[in-house]
Amino acid sequence: QVQVMESGGGLVHAGDSLKLMCKVSGSSGIFSLSPVAWYRQAPGGERNLVARMQLDGTTDYDNSVRGRFAISRENAANTVYLHMNNLKPEDTAVYLCKIIYARVEYWGQGTRVTVSS
């Protein structure tokens, strides 16, 4: 049973930084074979892609976070990170991690980020 768990969210001020973590467990070896992505969902809003990383290391970012956020992964730790810098109030959302393996998507429950002005 694959489990995905996010952590690292919290309440910060505009201009601060946070590092989110997504730990994958429950299945040996699949993490290194899985593209990974971070999404976010603001209150009352839709779930939108923030950043993703393909197996070859190619990354892609939403225009609103490009240059401020960075996605990275540590295969030995089955963990993907989202480094968030210069946070803005509009970054306030629940951030969710997704991995894809054998065409199946696995999601976590999310971690909440609140940015005050």
Number of C-alpha atoms within 10 A of each C-alpha: 6 13 13 21 18 24 19 16 18 13 13 18 14 17 14 14 16 18 15 22 22 27 18 25 17 10 10 10 12 17 24 17 14 20 18 27 26 25 20 23 19 17 10 7 9 10 15 14 17 24 23 23 21 13 11 7 12 9 15 16 19 14 10 11 17 12 12 14 20 20 23 18 18 12 15 9 12 17 20 25 22 23 15 19 17 15 23 18 15 13 20 20 22 18 27 27 31 23 25 16 14 8 8 9 12 15 21 18 15 23 20 20 22 20 19 16 11
